[in-house]
Structure formats: structure tokens, C-alpha cells
Amino acid sequence: MKDMGEADVILGIKLIRSTDGIAISQPHYVEKIVEKFGYQNSRIAKTPYDSSVAFFKNKSGVAVTQLRVLRYLKGTVSLAIHYGRFPIVHEEYSDTNWIAKNSKSNGCWGYVHPYFNTQQ
């Protein structure tokens, strides 16, 4: 076994290190998929889904909504998910709504556990 330095790509995921954290992206994979389906010269979609379009398949049997996702991915190829640096501060938020036992309403509750500064 030998030290080959810091990894640049792991399992097809590109690692981008900076002083304030690490980012991950898959530009090569997205480009490969777009090329496989022949969408290199298609226009970019700003959203992955258009609610005004009904679900249906085109002549080749591919769902039209799947093709829109390819156009969306083509426009987001330079984006990445960024994880901030440590220290990790464990935070937990909760909210409850307790209703009297004799009420016919149901209570509700929820909680959030943000990690790695992902809430920012």
C-alpha cells in the first residue's frame, strides 16, 4: 500500500476542497448521460419538472418528463453540494401541538436535525 495523496475523484464523484469546506459534484457523469441521450445541443431547462405537461411517452418510449430532467441537468453541470468545515455543532429543533385528550383533532409534531452547516 502506498500514499497517493489526497483523492480528487471517488466513485465518480469529484471532490473540490477549499478553506471553508468541501464540495462534491458529478460533471463528468452528467455530461456522459446527456451525450448518451443526444441532448448536447438541446436548450437548457430552468427547472427539472414542468407541471403544465402531462405525463406521456414519446415515439421511442421515453417519458417526456425524463427528457426535461436531462435538459435541467445540462444547465446545472457546474453546480456542487457544499459542506462547511467543522466544528460540528449538534442542533435540534422541535415543534409540537398537544391537543386535549377529549378533542377530536389529532396532535402534530416535527423535528429538524441540521448537520454540517447545511441549513445555510
C-alpha positions as CSV (number, residue, x, y, z in Angstrom):
1,M,0.0,0.0,0.0
2,K,1.3,3.5,-0.8
3,D,0.2,7.0,-0.2
4,M,-1.1,8.6,-3.4
5,G,-2.0,11.9,-1.9
6,E,-5.5,13.4,-1.4
7,A,-8.2,11.9,-3.6
8,D,-9.6,14.1,-6.4
9,V,-12.4,11.7,-7.5
10,I,-14.0,8.9,-5.5
11,L,-16.5,6.6,-7.2
12,G,-17.1,9.1,-10.0
13,I,-17.8,12.0,-7.5
14,K,-15.5,15.0,-7.9
15,L,-14.2,16.4,-4.6
16,I,-13.5,20.2,-4.5
17,R,-11.6,21.3,-1.4
18,S,-11.4,24.8,-0.2
19,T,-10.6,26.6,3.1
20,D,-14.2,26.8,4.1
21,G,-15.2,23.1,3.4
22,I,-15.6,20.6,0.7
23,A,-17.9,20.4,-2.3
24,I,-19.0,17.4,-4.3
25,S,-20.2,17.3,-7.9
26,Q,-20.5,14.9,-10.9
27,P,-20.0,17.0,-14.0
28,H,-18.4,14.1,-16.0
29,Y,-21.3,11.8,-15.2
30,V,-23.9,14.4,-16.2
31,E,-22.1,15.1,-19.5
32,K,-21.9,11.4,-20.2
33,I,-25.7,10.9,-19.7
34,V,-26.6,14.0,-21.7
35,E,-24.3,12.7,-24.6
36,K,-25.8,9.2,-24.3
37,F,-29.3,10.5,-25.0
38,G,-28.1,13.0,-27.7
39,Y,-29.0,16.2,-25.7
40,Q,-25.7,18.0,-26.2
41,N,-27.2,20.7,-28.4
42,S,-30.6,20.9,-26.6
43,R,-31.7,24.1,-24.8
44,I,-31.4,24.2,-21.1
45,A,-34.4,23.8,-18.8
46,K,-34.5,26.1,-15.7
47,T,-36.5,23.6,-13.6
48,P,-36.4,19.8,-13.6
49,Y,-40.2,19.5,-13.9
50,D,-43.0,21.4,-15.7
51,S,-46.3,20.8,-14.0
52,S,-48.2,22.0,-17.1
53,V,-47.0,19.0,-19.1
54,A,-48.9,15.7,-18.7
55,F,-47.0,12.5,-18.3
56,F,-46.7,10.7,-21.6
57,K,-44.1,8.8,-23.6
58,N,-42.7,9.9,-27.0
59,K,-42.3,7.7,-30.0
60,S,-39.2,6.0,-28.7
61,G,-40.9,5.1,-25.4
62,V,-39.1,7.5,-23.2
63,A,-41.1,9.6,-20.8
64,V,-41.0,13.3,-21.8
65,T,-40.6,14.4,-18.2
66,Q,-37.3,12.3,-18.1
67,L,-36.0,14.2,-21.1
68,R,-36.7,17.5,-19.3
69,V,-34.6,16.4,-16.4
70,L,-31.7,15.8,-18.8
71,R,-32.1,19.4,-20.1
72,Y,-32.1,20.6,-16.5
73,L,-29.0,18.6,-15.6
74,K,-27.2,20.1,-18.6
75,G,-27.7,23.5,-17.2
76,T,-26.6,22.6,-13.6
77,V,-23.4,20.7,-14.6
78,S,-21.2,23.3,-12.9
79,L,-23.1,23.2,-9.6
80,A,-22.0,21.3,-6.5
81,I,-23.1,20.4,-3.0
82,H,-21.0,22.3,-0.4
83,Y,-20.3,21.0,3.1
84,G,-19.0,23.6,5.6
85,R,-16.0,23.0,7.8
86,F,-16.1,21.7,11.4
87,P,-16.6,22.1,14.2
88,I,-19.9,20.3,14.1
89,V,-22.4,21.8,16.4
90,H,-25.3,19.5,17.1
91,E,-28.6,21.4,16.8
92,E,-32.1,20.1,17.2
93,Y,-35.3,22.0,16.7
94,S,-38.8,20.6,17.5
95,D,-42.3,21.9,17.5
96,T,-45.3,20.2,19.0
97,N,-49.0,20.9,19.2
98,W,-50.6,19.0,22.1
99,I,-54.4,18.9,22.0
100,A,-56.7,17.9,24.9
101,K,-57.5,14.2,25.1
102,N,-61.2,14.8,24.6
103,S,-60.6,16.8,21.4
104,K,-61.4,15.1,18.0
105,S,-58.3,16.7,16.5
106,N,-55.0,14.9,16.1
107,G,-51.8,16.4,17.5
108,C,-48.9,17.2,15.2
109,W,-45.2,17.4,15.7
110,G,-42.0,17.7,13.8
111,Y,-38.2,18.0,14.2
112,V,-35.1,19.0,12.3
113,H,-31.5,17.9,12.7
114,P,-29.2,20.1,10.6
115,Y,-25.7,18.9,10.2
116,F,-22.5,20.2,8.6
117,N,-24.0,23.8,8.3
118,T,-26.4,22.5,5.6
119,Q,-29.1,24.8,6.8
120,Q,-27.3,27.9,5.5
